[in-house]
């Protein structure tokens, strides 16, 4: 495949299913890349490998037994800013892909994709440094018109956001009520509204959302 013979590219394939990793390895070899292909089945192993090996492209799943790769994309980029990250995942692209791009991934590809598209994504990541599928492209365009896709906190009013930030810092209903000089049951009502608007169920999710937007 044109000038790939002379291009040595080391890949890290990160997925907790070895069949997925083997499948991607097969496609990489079919494209004709030279170089080493490393495997990782946990996020811990991903960070270890990135730390000690010369890796150009990481193909990584979204969800691992030891966590969500969303949390380590920024770490990989901090360690080695030049590494290209392609998220290859079964999570719903319509809902999730923007989050990963926002976290620093260079591309997002659904596991439902045909082999041809997977090859194209790997080539694009190598040649241009990014791969954006048509679904994610449309989401990005939409998000320019509707910022709340990228930052769901923008659905909140200023008062709701203020209260959400206090919950995230560990304040309870009573403390927040006293702080803002309102009744405790008013705070409970606002809390329910915050959870409904953000489609979350607990304070842990809320804290995570706020952390990801800062």
N, C-alpha and C positions, 0 to 999 in steps of 0.2 A: 504494500500500500504506500505509494509515492515515497516520501522521504523518511518513513518511520524506521527503516532498517538501521539508520545511523543514530537514531534517537533512543537512548537508554532511559527508560522511565521505570522507576520503582513504584509499585502499587501497594497499598495496604487495604485488604478487603476485610471489613469488620461486620460480622453478622453472627448471631448465636446459632444459626443453622449452617452446618458445613456444606450441605447440598447447594445452598444459595452461593456460598463463596466459591465452590468448585465450578458452578455454572458461569459465574462472572469471570473466573480465571480462564475458562475455556474460550469465552468471547474475546478476552484481551489477547489471548494467543492467536485466535483467528484473525484479529485486526492486524497483528504482526508487530506488536511492540516488543522491543528487547528490554531486558531488565528483570529485577527480582520481584516476586509477588509474595508479600507477607500476609499472614492471616491472623485475625484476632476474633475471639468469641465473647469478650467482655470489654466494657469501657476501660477498666483498669489496664488491660492488655493493650488497648488502643494507645493510651497515653504513654505506656512504657515503650512501645514500639516506635512511636513518633519521636520519643526522646532519644533513642539510641540509633535509629536507622535513618538513612537518607531517603526520605519518602517524597515523591512528587505529587501523587494523587491518592486521596483516601476515598474509598467507596464505603459508605457507612449506613447501617440500618438506623431507624429512629428509636426503636425500643429494645432494650437489653434487659436480661434478668437483673443486672445491677444498676438499672436506671435508664434515663432518657438521654439520648445523645445530644439533645438540645443544650444540655448543661456543659458538655465538654467541647463543643464546636469552638466557642470563644477561647478555651484553654489551648486547643490545638493551634489556633491562629496566633495566640500570644507566644507560644513556643516557637512556631515556625510559620511566620506570616505568608511565606511563599507557597505553602501547601494548598492544593486545590481540593475542596471537599464536595463530593457528590453524595447527597442523601438518597439512598435507594430503599424505599420503604413501602410497607403495606398500609400505612395510616392514610386516612382520606386526604388526598391532595387538595381538594376543594376547601377543606377547613384548615389543614395543617401547614401546607408548603411555605406560606408567607412567613410563618414563625421561624422556620429553619433558615430561610434566606436572610431574614432580619437578624438572626443570631450569627450570621457570617458564612453560611454555606454558599458555595459557588453554583450549586444547582440542586434540583430536586427531581427525582424520577420515581414514578409509581412502579411497584412490583408487578402490576398488571400489564406493563408495557411488553410489546413484542421484542424479539431479539434484535431486530433491525434498529428499533428506537434506542435500545440499551447501547448498542455499538455506537450509534450516532451521538448519544449523550457523552460517552467516554471520549470519543474523538473531539467533540466540541469543547469539553472541559480541558483537554490537552491543548487544542489549537487556539482557543479564544479565552480560556480561563473561566468560562461559564456555560451553563446549559439551563435554559429556561423553557419548559414545555409550553405548549399553547394554552393549557389550562392555567398554569401559574402566571403566564404572561397576561392573560385576561384578568386574573385576580390582582396583579400588580397595577394594571391600568385602572381597575375599579377602585383600588385602594387609594389612588391619587384623588379620586372624586369622593371617596368615603374613608377618611382616615381611621374610623373606628375598626376597620378590618385589621389594620396593622396594630393599632393601639386601642384595645377594647375599653380601656379606662376612659376614653373620650366620650363614652356613652353616659358617663356619670355627670351629675351637676357638680358645681364647685363644692357645695356643702357635702354631698355624698363622697366626693373624692377626699375631702379633708377627714371625714370619719373613717373611710377605708384605710387611709394612711395610718390613722391612730390604731385601728385594729391590727394592722400589719406590724406596728411597733410593740404590740403586746398589751395595749390597754383593754380593759373590760368595759362592759356597758355602763356601769356606774361611774367609773373614772371619766369616760367620754362625756356622759351626761353632765357631770359636775363641771368638767372643763369647759363645755360649751353652754352651760347654764340652761339646759333643757331637761325635760322629763326623761326618765330612764326608758319608759315604753315608747317614746318618740324615737329614741336611738335604736331600739329593737325593730321598729317598723322600717326605719331607714336601712338597717342592716339587711333585712329581708329583701328590700328593693334592690340593694347593691348586688346581692347574690343572684337575684332573678335576672337583672340586666346583664351580668357577666357570665351567666350560666355556670355558676360554681356552687359548691355545697358546703364549704367550710373555710375557716380562717387561714388554714395552711395553703389552700389554693389561692386565696386572695393575696397572701404575702408573696407567693411565688410569682403571681401576675405582676404585682407592683415591682418586685425585684427585677423582673425581665424587662420592664419598661424604663428602668432608670439607667 
